[in-house]
Amino acid sequence: MSGDFGGADEIGFDRQGRAGVVTLTRPKALNALTQRMVNALAAALEAWRKDPAVELVIVRAEGRAFCAGGDIVDVYKAGLEGRLLVDFFADEYRLNAAIEAYPKPYVALIDGIVMGGGVGISAHGSHRVVTENAVFAMPEVGIGFFPDVGGSHFLPRLRGAAGMYFGLTGNRARWGDQLQSGFATHAVKAEALDELTRQLTAGGDIEATLAMFAQTAASETPADHWEAIDRHFAQPTLGGVMQSLAEADAEFEAGLAATIAKRSPTSVKVAFREITEGRALSMRDCMNMEFRILNRMLAGRDFYEGIRAAVIDKDNAPVWQPSMLEEVSDEAVNAYFAPLGEKELGL
């Protein structure tokens, strides 16, 4: 089933009717992306882009997760040894850009967890179909990292200030909130995915087929909370966001401020700037910017401390350096965005 694209047993490729169908097949690892999966998907998309018999691409996954992110333990171990695995991210970022520019409909069927790298192979496609099992998050600031895989491009393009809220808090969203924010284009019951896939591959109008299966999933977050999110997270500076939350004097806002305070202060400051700058940038320019940040994050400290606390020791007690937002200077943040010379991604 894996065709000639080199995915081994981690990702499968199939031709069904008029569609190229991709299936992530690492359910025990929550379909976390490896470099082999990234490169196989890139090869398949390039081949199908040129194939007139392939009218659309469908991406789905086995098990209880769509894709929980990138396989970061290898990155962590390599970094401790002084080897920075930038090549994996370079390949991944090129794939993200290729999906965003893909000329054919790209339908991600998201049934379960979609985070980090999983968002990168779904958010940039033309259609994001979520089920009642879908859980979306960009939790990178909680592990001393930053919302990458094109987060600087799609987050500021979500409705209102939802993208800045997701990026700075790492909070999760269920299917109703995914529709509300604009991350998802359609909501479909999990039990209907097989029939939806069959009808999409068989022919007919894609939009009409999706509309036939679509559910109206109510937002889990109350309307007044969304209004508050838009008000606070639309502030032009990070200091303004935090001050706005503090002045609200309400339990909801206090909880958001407390959540952000637990994240890596460096990551939060970098995330605020990349999401702000990404509003005005093309996808390619966003990926070039993120690659600059990535190189500095892998050479820094908080990422390794965040992975240690979350994945290795699992004590969930990271010690960030610096430990407070006020201690992260503008100069320190600027350094993450500085050009890389001959090491640029160069998209």
C-alpha positions in Angstrom: 0.0 0.0 0.0 3.0 2.3 0.6 3.6 2.7 -3.2 7.0 3.9 -4.3 7.2 6.9 -1.9 9.4 5.4 0.8 7.1 5.5 3.7 7.8 1.9 5.0 5.2 0.9 7.5 4.7 4.4 8.9 2.6 5.9 6.2 0.5 4.4 3.4 -0.5 5.6 0.0 -3.4 4.4 -2.1 -5.3 5.3 -5.2 -9.0 5.1 -4.7 -11.1 6.3 -7.6 -10.2 9.9 -8.4 -8.3 10.4 -5.1 -4.9 9.9 -3.7 -5.4 8.6 -0.2 -2.8 9.0 2.5 -3.0 7.0 5.8 -0.8 7.6 8.8 0.0 4.1 10.2 1.9 4.7 13.5 -1.1 4.5 15.9 0.9 3.3 18.9 3.0 6.5 18.5 -0.1 8.6 18.0 1.0 8.9 14.4 3.8 11.3 15.4 5.7 12.4 12.3 9.1 11.0 11.4 11.4 12.4 8.8 10.6 9.3 6.6 6.9 10.0 6.8 7.5 13.7 5.9 9.6 12.9 2.9 7.2 10.1 1.7 4.2 12.5 1.9 6.2 15.2 0.1 7.1 12.7 -2.7 3.5 11.5 -3.0 2.1 15.0 -3.2 4.6 16.0 -5.9 3.7 12.9 -8.0 -0.1 13.4 -7.6 0.2 17.1 -8.4 1.3 16.1 -11.9 -1.1 13.2 -12.3 -4.4 14.3 -14.0 -6.1 11.2 -12.7 -5.7 12.4 -9.1 -8.3 15.1 -8.6 -8.0 15.4 -4.8 -5.9 14.2 -1.9 -7.4 12.7 1.3 -5.3 12.4 4.5 -6.5 10.2 7.3 -5.0 8.2 10.2 -5.2 4.9 12.0 -6.0 4.7 15.7 -7.2 7.3 18.2 -5.0 10.2 17.0 -4.8 11.9 13.7 -1.2 13.0 14.5 0.0 14.2 17.9 3.0 16.1 16.5 6.6 15.5 15.5 8.7 12.7 16.9 10.7 15.0 19.3 12.5 12.5 21.5 15.1 11.9 18.8 15.5 15.7 18.5 15.9 15.9 22.2 18.5 13.2 22.5 20.5 14.5 19.5 20.5 18.0 21.0 21.9 16.8 24.3 24.8 15.2 22.2 25.4 18.5 20.5 23.8 17.4 17.2 21.0 19.7 16.1 18.5 17.9 13.9 17.6 20.8 11.7 17.2 18.7 8.6 14.1 17.0 9.9 12.5 20.4 10.5 13.7 21.8 7.1 12.0 18.9 5.3 8.9 19.3 7.4 8.7 23.1 6.8 9.1 22.5 3.0 6.2 20.0 3.2 4.0 22.5 5.1 4.7 25.1 2.4 4.0 22.6 -0.4 0.6 21.8 1.2 -0.4 25.4 1.5 0.5 26.0 -2.2 -1.1 22.7 -3.4 -3.2 23.2 -6.5 -5.7 20.4 -5.8 -8.2 19.9 -3.0 -6.5 18.6 0.1 -8.9 17.0 2.6 -7.7 16.2 6.1 -10.0 13.8 8.0 -9.2 14.6 11.6 -10.5 12.0 14.0 -8.7 12.3 17.3 -5.7 14.3 18.5 -4.1 16.9 16.1 -1.3 18.9 17.5 2.0 20.4 16.4 3.3 18.5 13.3 -0.2 17.0 12.8 -1.6 20.5 12.5 1.2 21.2 9.9 -0.1 18.5 7.6 -3.8 19.5 8.0 -4.2 23.2 8.7 -2.7 24.4 5.4 -4.9 22.2 3.2 -8.1 23.3 1.6 -10.5 21.3 3.8 -10.1 20.3 7.5 -12.8 17.9 8.5 -13.1 17.1 12.2 -15.1 14.6 14.2 -16.4 14.6 17.7 -13.1 12.9 18.8 -10.9 15.7 17.4 -8.7 17.6 19.9 -6.7 20.4 18.5 -3.8 22.3 20.1 -0.6 24.1 19.4 1.0 23.4 22.8 4.7 24.2 21.9 5.1 27.1 24.4 4.6 24.5 27.2 7.7 22.6 26.1 10.0 25.6 25.6 9.4 25.6 21.8 7.3 27.8 19.5 4.2 27.3 17.3 6.0 26.2 14.2 4.9 24.1 11.1 3.4 27.2 9.7 1.8 28.4 12.9 2.9 31.9 12.1 0.8 31.7 9.0 -2.4 30.0 9.9 -2.8 31.2 13.6 -3.1 34.9 12.7 -5.6 33.9 10.0 -8.1 32.2 12.4 -11.2 34.2 13.4 -10.7 37.1 15.7 -7.8 36.6 18.1 -8.3 32.9 18.4 -4.8 32.1 16.9 -3.0 34.3 19.3 -5.0 32.7 22.2 -4.1 29.2 21.0 -0.5 30.1 20.4 0.2 31.8 23.8 -1.8 29.4 26.0 -1.4 26.0 24.2 -5.0 25.4 25.3 -7.0 22.6 23.6 -10.1 22.9 21.5 -12.8 20.4 20.7 -14.7 20.2 17.4 -17.2 23.0 18.1 -14.4 25.4 19.0 -12.4 24.2 16.0 -15.3 25.2 13.8 -15.8 28.5 15.7 -12.2 29.5 15.3 -11.9 28.5 11.7 -9.3 25.8 12.2 -11.9 23.3 10.9 -14.0 23.8 7.7 -16.4 21.0 8.4 -17.6 18.8 11.3 -18.6 15.2 10.5 -19.5 12.3 12.8 -16.7 9.7 13.1 -19.0 6.9 12.1 -19.6 8.6 8.7 -15.9 9.0 7.7 -15.7 5.8 5.7 -18.8 6.6 3.7 -17.6 10.2 3.3 -14.3 8.9 2.0 -16.1 6.6 -0.4 -18.2 9.3 -1.9 -15.3 11.8 -2.1 -13.3 9.3 -4.1 -16.2 8.3 -6.3 -16.8 11.7 -7.9 -19.2 14.6 -7.7 -18.8 18.0 -6.2 -16.5 18.0 -3.2 -18.2 20.9 -1.5 -21.7 19.4 -2.0 -20.5 16.0 -0.7 -19.0 17.6 2.5 -22.1 19.6 3.0 -24.2 16.5 2.9 -22.3 15.0 5.8 -21.6 18.1 7.8 -22.9 18.5 11.4 -23.5 21.8 13.2 -21.2 21.4 16.3 -21.9 24.0 18.9 -18.9 25.8 20.3 -17.8 24.4 23.7 -16.5 27.8 24.8 -19.3 30.3 25.7 -19.8 33.2 23.4 -18.9 35.7 26.1 -15.6 33.9 26.6 -14.8 34.1 22.9 -15.6 37.8 23.0 -13.2 38.2 26.0 -10.5 36.2 24.1 -10.9 38.5 21.1 -10.6 41.6 23.3 -7.6 40.6 25.3 -5.5 38.7 22.7 -6.0 41.5 20.0 -3.8 43.8 22.1 -0.8 45.1 20.0 1.8 44.1 22.6 2.3 41.1 24.8 2.4 43.4 27.8 -0.9 44.8 26.7 -2.4 41.2 26.5 -1.2 40.4 30.0 -2.4 43.8 31.4 -5.8 43.3 29.7 -6.2 39.9 31.3 -5.1 41.2 34.7 -7.5 44.2 34.6 -10.5 42.0 33.8 -10.7 40.8 37.4 -12.6 37.6 36.4 -12.0 33.9 36.9 -11.8 33.1 33.2 -9.1 35.7 32.5 -7.2 34.9 35.7 -7.1 31.3 34.5 -5.7 32.3 31.1 -3.0 34.5 32.8 -2.0 31.7 35.1 -1.8 29.3 32.1 0.5 31.7 30.2 2.6 32.2 33.3 3.4 28.4 33.4 4.8 28.4 29.8 8.3 29.2 28.8 8.6 33.0 29.0 11.0 33.0 26.1 8.7 30.9 24.0 5.7 33.1 24.8 7.6 36.2 23.7 8.8 34.6 20.5 5.4 33.2 19.8 3.7 36.6 20.2 6.1 38.2 17.8 6.0 35.4 15.1 2.2 35.3 15.1 2.1 39.1 14.9 4.6 39.3 12.1 3.0 36.3 10.3 -0.2 38.2 9.6 1.5 40.2 6.8 3.8 37.4 5.5 3.4 34.8 2.8 3.5 31.1 3.7 7.1 30.9 2.3 8.3 33.9 4.3 6.6 32.5 7.4 8.5 29.2 7.0 11.8 31.0 6.4 11.2 33.0 9.6 10.3 29.9 11.6 13.4 28.1 10.4 15.5 31.0 11.8 13.6 30.6 15.2 14.0 26.8 15.1 17.8 27.0 14.8 18.0 29.2 17.8 15.5 27.1 19.8 17.5 23.9 19.2 20.7 25.7 20.3 19.0 27.1 23.4 18.0 25.6 26.8 14.3 25.8 27.4 13.3 23.3 24.7 15.4 20.6 26.3 14.1 21.4 29.8 10.6 21.4 28.5 10.9 18.0 26.8 12.7 16.6 30.0 9.8 17.7 32.2 7.0 16.6 29.8 8.3 13.5 28.1 11.5 12.2 29.8 11.1 12.6 33.5 7.4 13.4 33.3 7.5 15.6 36.4 5.7 18.4 34.6 7.9 20.9 36.5 10.1 22.7 34.0 12.5 25.3 35.3 12.6 28.0 32.7 15.5 30.3 32.2 14.6 33.2 32.3 11.7 32.4 34.6 9.5 35.5 34.0 8.3 37.4 31.0 9.9 40.6 32.3 13.3 39.0 32.3 13.2 38.2 28.5 14.8 41.2 26.8 13.8 42.5 23.4 17.4 41.9 22.3 17.1 38.2 23.3 13.9 37.9 21.3 15.4 39.7 18.3 18.2 37.1 18.2 15.7 34.4 17.4 14.6 36.2 14.2 18.1 37.2 12.9 19.2 35.9 9.5 21.1 32.6 9.3 23.4 33.5 6.4 24.1 30.5 4.2 22.1 28.2 6.5 18.7 29.8 5.6 15.8 27.6 4.6 15.6 29.6 1.4 12.0 28.9 0.3 
